[in-house]
């Protein structure tokens, strides 16, 4: 039984949705930062019909002025407005997520515990599953968008590239960032305008204005797309302008009413223009493009190939109006995000701030592919070799883009990079350091310390003073102990006198009864193995190892190897994402008598 072309398209789109959903769903890295409490807000709207979170047992902390408003202490996601507590970030995602949150609540999954306290586990479950579904839907939309211009084969390539070679995989599908709903809405908008330009269907100005309005409600930088699409409607589809403008004005009036009712001002503080400063514009603009840990061209280098095709085939690019529209949106977006403080996106993976322009890059990619000789009637004999080289270069850049974004979705070390060994918020200069680029976290060691501290007496691992000795592979200090984090860890130290010595370390293993009962440990001093042992007892014990003067030197590196390190969350014994093997209390090196 044969199937029609339209049925085949539906099957391909459904397959793309299923494949991308599985990958997004099971990719282990989850990035809940700004979006914490967003699903709690959805539940508040469902149960209490209120944007205020006052009914929940959230600790009220001392007000902290940050980002033009007073936050609830270190809970920067929560804003204090008089006696009320609000979610600070845009409310659009919470409102659009209401149906899904209701379904999850019916299934027994909540962002609030039965006693009214916040449930981070429930929040994470709701956010991450919804983000995976939304981004799988976006991949299918990319396919339908490409099919307006390209054959099935190229449309599949476009859809999968949009899903796996961009921040869709490494950012937007990892949690419910404001960009997640934002790029889904803009993806539908891009599909609609291309469909109208191809004369496949008359545009619906009411739906178009509604999608754009909600894209603003979920992320205010999407006002750039609103301005561009409004200009496009005014210039080329003026007959629909009245419906489009009235719809947009009505939605904006509703939003102003929401803001006035809750905050007694026209717009919420997150939406105010004074959040832009442009104080470090040159650095920020360059950083968002080429910095090793936040640069768009570093994490999505296939963009370079798209630009090459557009320039090389500029006389044959179809849909000139939409090409100009997309380029204008991208350029304006890059300028605006360079005005943010901080411009680096805080705790995230790669170029998060450029996630919002992915739908417009996908439009340009479709036009660029359409302009290639293969899609313009064939390649002349003398141009076959250059054309093949061109395609090979594009395939290479696409592969690199997939690998770069896979790191953000699959490697917990890339997420831990934000806070270890130093916080990116406190030391933003690490964004420019190729020796510790974020995408390499877990693959290479951080830079070797320039100065090794003098070892005098015990190193108390529970003390922040121990940080100067810790090179890599260690977690934060806890009462009396510090855990490793990874399969390898190292400390560095200097000795003023070199002699035969005894190394003593008090440590205990990570255990999960019946699952992980012991931990193997290997010690390597200055590149030479000195001891291997197994820790079985839950109680910490002192391990003593002889170190001859022939192995010791003035500057020393002591490396710990943990082949059995494991993440507690993977064993379902806790939500700890660290890769644990041992907890260390102290270490000392004493000269032998």
C-alpha positions as CSV (number, residue, x, y, z in Angstrom):
1,X,0.0,0.0,0.0
2,X,1.5,3.3,-1.1
3,X,1.3,6.4,0.9
4,X,0.8,9.9,-0.4
5,X,3.6,12.6,-0.2
6,X,1.7,14.4,2.5
7,X,1.4,11.2,4.6
8,X,5.1,10.6,4.1
9,X,5.8,14.1,5.4
10,X,3.7,13.5,8.5
11,X,5.6,10.2,9.2
12,X,9.0,11.8,8.8
13,X,8.0,14.7,11.1
14,X,6.6,12.3,13.7
15,X,9.9,10.3,13.5
16,X,11.9,13.4,14.0
17,X,9.8,14.3,17.0
18,X,10.2,10.8,18.5
19,X,14.0,10.6,18.0
20,X,14.7,14.1,19.3
21,X,12.4,13.6,22.2
22,X,14.2,10.4,23.3
23,X,17.6,12.1,23.1
24,X,16.5,15.2,24.9
25,X,14.6,13.2,27.6
26,X,17.5,10.9,28.4
27,X,20.3,13.5,28.2
28,X,21.5,13.6,31.8
29,X,22.5,17.3,32.3
30,X,19.8,19.4,33.7
31,X,20.3,23.2,34.2
32,X,17.8,24.5,36.7
33,X,18.9,28.0,37.7
34,X,16.7,31.0,36.6
35,X,13.8,28.7,36.0
36,X,13.6,27.4,39.6
37,X,10.1,28.3,41.0
38,X,8.6,28.8,37.6
39,X,6.5,25.6,37.8
40,X,5.7,26.5,41.4
41,X,4.2,29.7,39.9
42,X,2.1,27.5,37.5
43,X,0.8,25.5,40.4
44,X,0.0,28.7,42.3
45,X,-2.1,29.9,39.3
46,X,-3.9,26.5,39.1
47,X,-4.6,26.2,42.8
48,X,-4.7,29.8,44.1
49,X,-5.4,31.9,41.0
50,X,-2.5,34.1,42.1
51,X,0.9,35.2,40.7
52,X,2.1,35.8,44.3
53,X,3.7,32.8,46.0
54,X,2.7,33.9,49.5
55,X,0.7,30.7,50.2
56,X,3.9,28.5,50.0
57,X,6.3,28.0,52.9
58,X,9.3,29.7,51.3
59,X,11.7,31.1,53.8
60,X,11.6,34.9,54.0
61,X,15.2,36.1,53.9
62,X,16.7,39.5,54.3
63,X,16.0,41.6,51.2
64,X,19.0,41.9,48.9
65,X,19.0,44.6,46.2
66,X,20.0,43.1,42.9
67,X,19.1,43.6,39.3
68,X,16.9,46.7,39.9
69,X,14.8,45.1,42.6
70,X,14.8,43.5,46.0
71,X,15.3,39.7,46.0
72,X,14.5,37.2,48.7
73,X,18.1,37.0,50.0
74,X,20.2,34.7,47.8
75,X,17.0,33.3,46.2
76,X,17.5,35.6,43.2
77,X,14.6,34.0,41.3
78,X,12.2,35.5,43.9
79,X,11.3,39.2,44.1
80,X,9.9,41.0,47.1
81,X,7.2,43.4,46.4
82,X,5.9,44.9,49.6
83,X,4.7,41.9,51.7
84,X,4.4,39.7,48.7
85,X,6.7,37.2,47.1
86,X,6.8,36.9,43.3
87,X,8.7,34.9,40.7
88,X,11.1,37.5,39.2
89,X,11.7,36.2,35.7
90,X,9.1,36.5,32.9
91,X,5.8,34.9,33.7
92,X,5.0,33.7,30.2
93,X,6.6,30.3,30.5
94,X,4.7,29.6,33.7
95,X,1.4,30.5,32.1
96,X,2.0,28.6,28.9
97,X,3.0,25.6,30.9
98,X,-0.3,25.4,32.9
99,X,-1.8,22.5,31.0
100,X,1.3,20.4,31.3
101,X,1.7,21.2,35.0
102,X,-1.9,20.3,35.6
103,X,-1.3,16.9,33.9
104,X,1.8,16.3,36.0
105,X,-0.1,17.3,39.2
106,X,-2.8,14.7,38.3
107,X,0.0,12.2,38.0
108,X,1.2,13.0,41.5
109,X,4.2,15.2,40.5
110,X,4.3,18.6,42.1
111,X,6.6,21.6,42.5
112,X,5.4,21.9,46.1
113,X,5.3,19.3,48.9
114,X,2.1,18.5,50.7
115,X,3.2,20.8,53.6
116,X,3.6,23.8,51.2
117,X,7.4,23.7,51.0
118,X,9.1,23.9,47.7
119,X,10.0,20.6,46.0
120,X,13.1,21.0,43.8
121,X,12.7,17.4,42.6
122,X,9.2,18.0,41.4
123,X,10.2,21.2,39.8
124,X,13.0,19.5,38.0
125,X,10.8,16.6,36.8
126,X,8.2,18.9,35.4
127,X,10.6,21.4,33.8
128,X,13.0,18.9,32.1
129,X,10.3,16.7,30.7
130,X,8.3,19.6,29.3
131,X,11.5,21.2,27.9
132,X,12.3,17.9,26.1
133,X,8.8,17.8,24.6
134,X,8.8,21.4,23.5
135,X,12.2,21.2,21.8
136,X,11.2,17.9,20.0
137,X,8.2,19.8,18.7
138,X,10.5,22.6,17.5
139,X,12.6,20.0,15.6
140,X,9.5,18.9,13.8
141,X,8.6,22.5,13.0
142,X,12.1,23.0,11.5
143,X,11.3,20.0,9.2
144,X,8.0,21.5,8.1
145,X,9.6,24.9,7.6
146,X,12.4,23.3,5.4
147,X,9.8,21.3,3.4
148,X,8.3,24.5,2.1
149,X,11.6,25.0,0.1
150,X,13.7,21.8,0.2
151,X,13.3,18.1,-0.6
152,X,12.7,15.6,2.2
153,X,16.4,14.6,2.5
154,X,17.7,18.1,3.1
155,X,14.7,18.9,5.3
156,X,15.6,16.0,7.6
157,X,19.2,17.4,7.7
158,X,18.0,20.8,8.6
159,X,15.6,19.6,11.3
160,X,18.2,17.3,13.0
161,X,20.9,20.0,12.7
162,X,18.6,22.5,14.4
163,X,17.9,20.0,17.2
164,X,21.4,18.7,17.8
165,X,24.0,21.2,16.4
166,X,22.6,24.2,18.3
167,X,21.7,25.4,21.8
168,X,18.4,23.6,21.4
169,X,20.1,20.4,22.7
170,X,22.7,21.9,25.1
171,X,20.5,24.6,26.6
172,X,16.8,24.9,25.7
173,X,16.0,21.2,26.2
174,X,17.9,21.0,29.5
175,X,15.4,23.0,31.6
176,X,12.6,25.4,31.1
177,X,14.8,28.4,30.3
178,X,12.8,31.4,29.1
179,X,14.4,30.8,25.7
180,X,12.7,27.3,25.6
181,X,9.2,28.6,25.1
182,X,10.6,31.6,23.3
183,X,12.3,29.8,20.4
184,X,9.3,27.4,20.0
185,X,7.0,30.4,19.5
186,X,9.5,32.1,17.2
187,X,10.0,28.9,15.3
188,X,6.3,28.8,14.5
189,X,6.4,32.5,13.5
190,X,9.3,31.8,11.1
191,X,7.4,28.9,9.6
192,X,4.3,31.1,9.2
193,X,6.1,33.9,7.4
194,X,8.0,31.5,5.1
195,X,4.7,29.8,4.3
196,X,3.2,33.1,3.4
197,X,6.1,34.1,1.3
198,X,5.9,30.8,-0.6
199,X,2.2,31.5,-1.2
200,X,1.4,28.2,0.4
201,X,-1.2,29.8,2.7
202,X,-2.5,33.2,3.5
203,X,-1.2,34.4,6.8
204,X,-3.3,34.6,9.9
205,X,-2.5,38.1,11.4
206,X,-4.3,37.3,14.7
207,X,-2.4,34.1,15.3
208,X,0.9,35.8,14.2
209,X,0.4,38.7,16.6
210,X,-0.6,36.3,19.4
211,X,2.5,34.2,19.0
212,X,4.7,37.3,18.9
213,X,3.1,38.8,22.0
214,X,3.6,35.6,24.0
215,X,7.2,35.4,22.8
216,X,7.7,38.8,24.5
217,X,5.9,37.6,27.6
218,X,8.4,34.7,28.0
219,X,11.5,36.7,27.1
220,X,11.6,40.5,26.5
221,X,14.5,40.4,24.0
222,X,12.0,38.9,21.5
223,X,10.7,42.4,21.1
224,X,13.4,42.5,18.3
225,X,11.6,39.9,16.3
226,X,8.3,41.7,17.0
227,X,9.7,44.9,15.6
228,X,11.1,43.2,12.5
229,X,7.9,41.2,11.8
230,X,5.7,44.3,12.3
231,X,7.8,46.1,9.7
232,X,7.4,43.2,7.3
233,X,3.6,43.2,7.8
234,X,3.5,47.0,7.3
235,X,5.7,46.9,4.1
236,X,4.4,43.8,2.3
237,X,1.1,42.7,3.9
238,X,-0.6,45.9,4.7
239,X,-4.1,44.5,4.2
240,X,-3.6,42.4,7.4
241,X,-2.1,45.3,9.4
242,X,-5.2,46.3,11.3
243,X,-6.0,42.9,12.6
244,X,-2.4,42.3,13.4
245,X,-1.9,45.6,15.3
246,X,-5.2,45.4,17.2
247,X,-4.4,41.9,18.4
248,X,-1.0,42.9,19.5
249,X,-2.3,46.0,21.3
250,X,-4.9,43.9,23.1
251,X,-2.3,41.4,24.3
252,X,0.0,44.2,25.4
253,X,-2.9,45.8,27.3
254,X,-3.5,42.6,29.1
255,X,0.1,42.4,30.1
256,X,0.1,46.0,31.4
257,X,-2.9,45.1,33.4
258,X,-1.2,42.1,34.9
259,X,1.9,44.2,35.8
260,X,-0.2,47.1,37.3
261,X,-2.3,44.8,39.4
262,X,0.7,42.9,40.8
263,X,3.5,45.5,40.8
264,X,1.8,48.8,40.5
265,X,3.8,49.8,37.4
266,X,3.4,49.6,33.7
267,X,5.9,46.8,33.1
268,X,7.6,44.3,35.5
269,X,11.1,45.2,36.5
270,X,12.6,42.4,34.5
271,X,11.2,44.0,31.3
272,X,12.6,47.5,31.9
273,X,15.2,48.9,29.5
274,X,17.4,50.1,32.3
275,X,18.7,46.5,32.7
276,X,20.8,47.3,29.6
277,X,24.0,49.3,30.2
278,X,26.3,48.6,27.3
279,X,29.2,49.4,29.6
280,X,31.4,46.6,28.2
281,X,29.9,46.5,24.7
282,X,33.1,45.7,22.7
283,X,34.1,42.9,25.1
284,X,30.6,41.5,25.3
285,X,29.9,41.6,21.6
286,X,33.2,39.8,20.8
287,X,32.7,37.4,23.7
288,X,29.2,36.3,22.5
289,X,30.8,35.4,19.2
290,X,34.3,34.1,19.7
291,X,35.1,33.5,23.4
292,X,36.0,29.9,24.1
293,X,33.3,29.3,26.6
294,X,30.5,31.6,25.4
295,X,31.1,32.2,21.7
296,X,28.4,31.4,19.2
297,X,31.0,30.7,16.4
298,X,32.9,28.4,18.7
299,X,29.9,26.3,19.9
300,X,27.9,26.4,16.6
301,X,30.6,26.8,13.9
302,X,28.2,25.5,11.2
303,X,26.9,29.1,11.3
304,X,30.2,30.0,9.5
305,X,29.2,27.7,6.7
306,X,25.8,29.2,6.4
307,X,27.3,32.6,6.1
308,X,29.8,31.4,3.5
309,X,26.9,30.0,1.4
310,X,24.9,33.2,1.7
311,X,27.8,35.4,0.7
312,X,29.1,33.1,-2.1
313,X,25.6,32.5,-3.6
314,X,24.1,35.9,-2.7
315,X,22.9,36.5,-6.3
316,X,20.8,33.3,-6.1
317,X,19.5,33.5,-2.6
318,X,15.7,33.0,-2.6
319,X,13.3,35.0,-0.5
320,X,15.4,38.1,-0.3
321,X,12.9,39.9,2.0
322,X,13.0,37.1,4.6
323,X,16.8,36.9,4.3
324,X,17.1,40.6,5.1
325,X,14.6,40.2,7.9
326,X,16.5,37.3,9.5
327,X,19.8,39.1,9.2
328,X,18.4,42.2,10.8
329,X,17.0,40.3,13.7
330,X,20.2,38.5,14.3
331,X,22.3,41.7,14.1
332,X,20.0,43.6,16.5
333,X,19.9,40.6,18.9
334,X,23.7,40.5,19.0
335,X,23.9,44.2,19.8
336,X,21.2,44.1,22.5
337,X,22.7,41.1,24.4
338,X,26.0,42.8,24.5
339,X,24.4,45.4,26.7
340,X,23.4,42.9,29.4
341,X,25.2,42.8,32.8
342,X,26.6,40.2,33.1
343,X,26.9,39.7,29.4
344,X,28.2,36.1,29.8
345,X,24.9,34.5,30.8
346,X,25.9,33.4,34.3
347,X,25.6,29.7,35.1
348,X,24.9,28.1,31.7
349,X,26.6,26.2,28.9
350,X,28.0,28.0,26.0
351,X,26.3,30.9,24.1
352,X,22.9,30.9,25.9
353,X,22.1,34.5,25.1
354,X,22.1,33.7,21.4
355,X,19.6,30.9,21.7
356,X,16.8,33.2,20.8
357,X,18.0,33.7,17.2
358,X,18.1,30.0,16.3
359,X,14.8,30.1,14.3
360,X,16.1,32.9,12.2
361,X,19.4,31.0,11.6
362,X,17.4,28.0,10.5
363,X,15.6,30.2,7.9
364,X,18.9,31.4,6.6
365,X,20.2,27.8,6.6
366,X,17.2,26.7,4.4
367,X,17.9,29.6,2.0
368,X,21.6,28.8,1.9
369,X,21.0,25.2,1.1
370,X,18.5,26.1,-1.6
371,X,21.2,28.3,-3.2
372,X,23.7,25.4,-3.5
373,X,24.3,24.1,-7.0
374,X,22.8,20.7,-6.3
375,X,19.5,22.5,-5.6
376,X,19.7,24.8,-8.6
377,X,19.8,22.2,-11.3
378,X,23.1,20.4,-10.9
379,X,26.8,21.0,-10.8
380,X,29.0,21.5,-13.9
381,X,31.8,19.0,-14.5
382,X,34.6,21.4,-13.7
383,X,32.9,22.5,-10.5
384,X,32.3,19.0,-9.0
385,X,35.5,18.8,-7.0
386,X,35.2,22.3,-5.4
387,X,31.5,21.6,-4.7
388,X,32.4,18.3,-2.9
389,X,35.1,20.1,-0.9
390,X,32.5,22.7,0.1
391,X,30.0,20.1,1.2
392,X,32.7,18.3,3.1
393,X,33.6,21.5,4.9
394,X,30.0,22.0,5.8
395,X,29.6,18.5,7.1
396,X,32.8,18.9,9.2
397,X,31.5,22.1,10.8
398,X,28.1,20.5,11.4
399,X,29.8,17.5,13.1
400,X,31.8,19.8,15.3
401,X,28.6,21.7,16.2
402,X,26.9,18.5,17.2
403,X,29.8,17.4,19.4
404,X,30.1,20.8,21.0
405,X,26.4,20.8,22.0
406,X,26.5,17.2,23.0
407,X,29.0,18.0,25.7
408,X,26.6,20.4,27.3
409,X,23.8,17.9,27.3
410,X,25.8,14.8,28.3
411,X,28.7,15.9,30.5
412,X,28.1,16.9,34.1
413,X,31.6,18.3,34.2
414,X,30.7,21.0,31.7
415,X,28.0,22.2,34.0
416,X,30.2,22.0,37.1
417,X,32.7,24.2,35.2
418,X,30.5,27.2,36.0
419,X,31.4,26.9,39.7
420,X,34.7,25.0,39.9
421,X,37.5,25.6,40.5
422,X,36.2,29.2,40.6
423,X,32.8,30.6,39.9
424,X,32.3,32.2,36.5
425,X,30.4,35.0,38.3
426,X,33.3,35.8,40.5
427,X,36.1,35.3,37.9
428,X,34.5,36.0,34.5
429,X,37.9,36.1,32.9
430,X,37.9,32.3,32.8
431,X,35.4,32.7,29.9
432,X,38.4,33.8,27.7
433,X,40.8,31.1,28.9
434,X,41.3,28.5,26.2
435,X,43.2,26.4,28.8
436,X,40.0,25.8,30.6
437,X,37.3,26.1,27.9
438,X,33.9,24.9,29.1
439,X,33.4,22.4,26.4
440,X,36.7,20.7,27.4
441,X,35.7,20.3,31.1
442,X,36.1,16.7,32.0
443,X,38.4,16.0,29.0
444,X,41.4,18.0,30.2
445,X,42.7,19.2,33.5
446,X,42.4,22.9,34.4
447,X,45.6,24.9,34.1
448,X,48.4,23.8,36.4
449,X,48.7,26.4,39.3
450,X,51.6,28.8,38.8
451,X,52.5,28.8,42.5
452,X,52.5,25.7,44.7
453,X,51.7,26.5,48.3
454,X,54.1,25.4,51.0
455,X,53.0,22.3,52.9
456,X,53.3,22.9,56.6
457,X,51.4,20.7,59.0
458,X,48.0,19.2,58.1
459,X,45.8,20.2,55.3
460,X,42.3,20.4,56.7
461,X,40.1,19.5,53.7
462,X,36.9,20.9,55.4
463,X,38.5,24.4,55.5
464,X,38.4,26.9,52.7
465,X,42.1,27.3,53.4
466,X,42.6,23.9,51.7
467,X,41.5,25.4,48.4
468,X,45.1,26.6,47.6
469,X,46.3,23.0,47.6
470,X,43.5,21.6,45.5
471,X,44.2,21.5,41.8
472,X,41.2,19.6,40.3
473,X,38.7,16.9,41.1
474,X,37.5,18.2,44.5
475,X,34.1,19.3,45.6
476,X,33.3,22.1,48.0
477,X,34.1,22.0,51.8
478,X,31.5,20.4,54.1
479,X,31.5,20.0,57.9
480,X,34.7,17.9,58.7
481,X,35.1,16.6,55.2
482,X,35.5,17.3,51.5
483,X,34.4,14.8,48.7
484,X,36.2,14.2,45.5
485,X,34.2,14.9,42.3
486,X,35.3,12.7,39.4
487,X,37.5,9.7,38.6
488,X,40.6,11.7,39.4
489,X,41.7,14.5,41.7
490,X,45.0,16.2,42.5
491,X,46.6,18.4,45.1
492,X,49.8,20.4,44.8
493,X,52.3,21.5,47.4
494,X,55.9,22.7,47.9
495,X,58.5,21.3,50.4
496,X,61.3,23.4,51.9
497,X,63.2,20.2,52.7
498,X,63.2,16.9,50.9
499,X,63.6,13.7,52.8
500,X,62.1,10.2,53.2
501,X,58.6,10.9,54.5
502,X,55.3,9.3,55.6
503,X,52.1,10.5,53.9
504,X,49.0,10.2,56.0
505,X,45.5,10.7,54.8
506,X,42.3,10.3,56.8
507,X,39.5,9.3,54.4
508,X,36.4,7.2,54.1
509,X,34.6,5.7,51.0
510,X,31.3,6.6,49.4
511,X,29.1,3.5,49.8
512,X,25.6,2.5,48.7
513,X,24.7,-0.7,50.5
514,X,24.3,-3.6,48.0
515,X,25.2,-1.4,45.1
516,X,28.6,0.2,45.7
517,X,30.2,-1.4,48.7
518,X,33.9,-0.4,48.2
519,X,36.1,2.1,46.5
520,X,39.5,1.5,44.9
521,X,42.0,4.2,45.3
522,X,45.4,4.7,43.6
523,X,47.9,7.3,44.7
524,X,50.4,8.7,42.2
525,X,53.1,11.2,43.4
526,X,54.9,13.2,40.7
527,X,53.9,10.7,38.0
528,X,55.0,7.6,39.9
529,X,52.5,5.1,41.6
530,X,53.1,4.9,45.3
531,X,50.1,2.9,46.6
532,X,46.9,1.2,45.7
533,X,44.3,0.2,48.3
534,X,40.5,-0.5,48.8
535,X,38.3,1.3,51.2
536,X,35.5,-0.8,52.5
537,X,34.6,0.5,56.0
538,X,32.1,3.3,56.2
539,X,34.1,4.8,59.1
540,X,37.0,7.0,57.9
541,X,40.5,5.6,58.6
542,X,44.1,6.8,58.3
543,X,46.0,5.5,55.3
544,X,49.8,5.8,55.7
545,X,52.1,5.6,52.7
546,X,55.9,5.8,52.5
547,X,57.4,8.4,50.2
548,X,61.1,8.2,49.4
549,X,63.2,11.3,48.8
550,X,63.8,10.1,45.3
551,X,60.1,10.6,44.4
552,X,59.6,13.8,46.3
553,X,60.7,17.2,44.8
554,X,60.4,20.8,45.7
555,X,57.1,21.2,43.8
556,X,54.9,18.1,44.1
557,X,51.7,16.8,42.5
558,X,49.8,14.1,44.4
559,X,47.1,12.5,42.2
560,X,44.2,10.3,43.4
561,X,42.6,7.9,40.9
562,X,39.1,6.6,41.7
563,X,38.0,4.0,39.1
564,X,34.8,3.2,40.9
565,X,33.6,6.8,41.5
566,X,29.8,7.0,40.9
567,X,27.1,9.6,40.9
568,X,24.6,9.0,43.8
569,X,21.7,10.1,41.6
570,X,22.5,7.4,39.0
571,X,22.1,4.9,41.8
572,X,18.9,6.5,42.9
573,X,20.2,6.9,46.5
574,X,20.1,10.7,46.4
575,X,19.9,13.7,44.1
576,X,23.7,14.3,44.3
577,X,25.1,14.7,40.8
578,X,28.7,14.7,41.9
579,X,30.9,11.7,41.0
580,X,31.9,10.5,44.5
581,X,34.5,8.0,45.7
582,X,36.0,9.2,48.9
583,X,35.6,11.9,51.6
584,X,38.8,13.3,53.0
585,X,39.2,14.8,56.4
586,X,42.9,15.8,56.4
587,X,46.3,15.0,54.9
588,X,49.8,15.5,56.2
589,X,53.4,14.6,55.1
590,X,55.9,14.0,58.0
591,X,59.6,13.3,57.6
592,X,60.6,9.9,58.7
593,X,62.9,9.7,61.8
